[in-house]
Every structure is written in C-alpha cells, then in structure tokens.
Amino acid sequence: MTEPVARVVTLDIVRGVAVMGILAMNIVAFAMPPQAYVNPLAFGTDSAADLASWAASFIFIDGKMRGLFSLLFGASLLLVIQRAEAKGEPARAITFRRLLWLLLFGYLHFTLIWYGDILVGYALIGMLAWHFRELGPRGLLLWALALILAELAVLGGTAAYASSLAQSVSGANPDPGALAAWQGMAGKVAIPDATTLAEELALYRGPWSELVGHQLTELTMPLIFTAVFGWETLAYMLLGMAGLKSGFLTGAWDDRGYRKVALIGFAIAVPAYAVLAWLIFAAEFNAVALYVYSFAATVPFRPLMIVGYAALIILATGRGGWLVTRIAAAGRAAFTNYLGTSLIMTALFYGWGLGWFGHLGRAELWLMVLAMWLAMLAWSKPWLERFGYGPFEWLWRSLARWEVQPMRKRAPGAGS
C-alpha cells in the first residue's frame, strides 16, 4: 500500500493544462501530413474557419504548451531531486535512472506509435538540467536568458540560410547542390507536390508495419529536433526550476504579482504573434517567411507567453473547484495522458485504426480535441482516488527504482 507524498498542487494544475493544451497543436500532426503542422496551405485548409483555426493556434498555442510542459518538467525534475535528498536517497542515481527509462519510453513511442515524440528530447535535456540544480533563481534566470539567445541565433541562422538559398536558386541554371539543399529545406514546410502528398497519405493510411519500418529509418529525427530546439527547451526547464525555488510555481506569490507577470507577458507577446501571423499570411505562407516569422522571430516572445500562461493559470485556479481538481488530476497523470493521447489519436487517424488521416479539416479537428480533453478529465480523478499513480507513471517509477511499486492507496484507517 502507498501513502501519497504531499504534492505541490499548483504544479499539477499547470501540468494538466499543458498536457491538454499540447493536443490542441499536436492534433494537426496526428491527422494531416507533416507539412501542415507549420503551413496551413499544405493540407486541410478549405475554409475561412480552417484559416482562423491556424491563426488562433499560431498566436495562442503553438510552442507555448510545449514550453509550459518543459517548464513543469524542470520544476518536477528539481522536486524529485529535493525529495530524494531529503530522504537520504541517492538523488543522482534516481534522477538518471528515471531519465534513461524516459529515453527508452520516448524511442518506443517514436518508433511504434507516433513520430512527434518529445520524450527523447526531454530525457536528454533533463540530464543537462541536472547540472543546474544548485543554482539560485537569479542564476537560473540568467542561464535561461543566455539559452534563449542561443536558440535565437540557431533559428535566426537557419532562417538566414533559407533566405540565402532561395535567392541563389531563383535565377537561371542554379547550382545543383544549392538547389538540392533548398528543396530539402522548403520540403519541410511548403505545399507538397502531388506525388509527395500521395506517398504521405498512403504511408499514414497504410498498415502499422510500414509505419514502423519508416520510423526505423528516421531514428535520428528526435536527436535533430533536440539539437535544434534543445536550447530553448533547457531554458524553459531552468525557468521551471527558478519558478519552484522562488515560489512562483507553488502559488506562494500574491495575486498582484501573478497579474503583473500575466499582463506583461500577454501585452507584449500576443500583439507580436499577431503581427507575425499577418506577415506570414501576407507572404502567402512561402517557405522563407515560415522560417523567418514562424521559427526565428517567435523565439524572444514565446517565453513571455509561457510564463504569462503559468501566472494566469495559477491566478485563475487559486480558489479550487471541481474543474480545477480534475485538471490537477490530469496533471498528476500527465505521462499516461500524453502517451494515451498518442495511442487514441493514432488509432483514430492511422490506417491500422479507423483511418481518418487526411479526412478532417482544421476546424473539425477541434471536436476531437474537446472529446480527448473530456476523456482526460473524466478518468484521471477517479483513477487517482483509488491508485497512487497513473498506469504509465507507476510503470516508470517501478522501472526507475527496479522494484514493483505499490499501486493502490492505503485505505483510511488501514494499518492503525
């Protein structure tokens, strides 16, 4: 039997919002060809409602929920370390075992279920975050700022390279090497040609064995993603550690402080994102514009909105209530909800399941998002009233400690 360790409820609430919010963006990657995630004209935009769905997602969701999840991952990582040290347990061994098992979970998730995995990157970057655990809030904030500037340099350099390539191949008789490089970059975000689109639809509507075979040829993809976006991911983890140490993420600040953070973050970031969305639209979603305005230019504004969201969530949920308790439960079972979402969504959209891939527009996909949110809220609380962990949390904990963990909670009065 288990006696649950006291939890920081605000972390569970913010994590619950994050794991639900991630689906609002990932749903496009589950249901449409990969290019559609960045470029709405690549697939699934047949109406003004679809285009409005892209704009709303770009301004309010894209990158922010992933960043919020990263923020909570950093805070939770530090909490695991602190609890282990308080019990006299080997914090380093426990932390790195957890991260190595997470790395395995991530690669299994990537290979067998869905290509959009973030767990591999979190495991690898979490190992780096360990080395910052003893810094104070100020030191963590300074490192986070430096890492965000490094991310801006990486993505800014990528955008500049894309622009240079586009110019070099625009004339007659372009260099074959430059043309191949440009086609490779543009192909990730541009409208796919008929042959490419047909191949992608056939792959995701086809049998599971072909999908796995394809993923086995793409095993470096999570590592490339980590190398490109790992700078800001580590920055957000360090912000999460700073938020835990300063009391920001534990609800220790007064309401005025949270309102100020939320107001500043949204007042700066939302107009900036709106302008960038307009610039992308005005450029007709061409590949260079996407690299410049969707990838590079968003970097300095994203952390403002991520921290603003955290402040707003803590402020809005301070009085509790039935919905807040269910969101907190979804956050406690975030690992299960994340992996469970992948299983359910791929079962709906991929060929081994119902095969809805490519059959729904962007606006219609919100119905699937809302249904999955309701499922998360429905199952998480009653499950955690009976059990100490979500199913995948229990498996992860048992593997990391190399000992089967007790699952059921201790009944009131038991053992007295």
Secondary structure, DSSP 4 states (H G I P E B T S, - for coil): -B-PPP--HHHHHHHHHHHHHHHHHHHHHHHS-GGGGT-GGGSS--SHHHHHHHHHHHHHTTTHHHHHHHHHHHHHHHHHHHHHHHTT--HHHHHHHHHHHHHHHHHHHHHHT-TT--HHHHHHHHHHHGGGTTS-HHHHHHHHHHHHHHHHHHHHHHHHHHHHHHHHTSSSS--HHHHHHHHHHHTTTSPPPHHHHHHHHHHHHS-HHHHHHHHHTTTTHHHHHHHHHHHHHHHHHHHHHHHHHHTTTTT-S-HHHHHHHHHHHHHHHHHHHHHHHHHHHHTTT-HHHIIIIIIITTTTTHHHHHHHHHHHHHHHTTT--HHHHHHHHHHHTHHHHHHHHHHHHHHHHSTTTT--TT-S-HHHHHHHHHHHHHHHHHHHHHHHHHBSS-HHHHHHHHHHHTSPPP-BBPPTTTT-
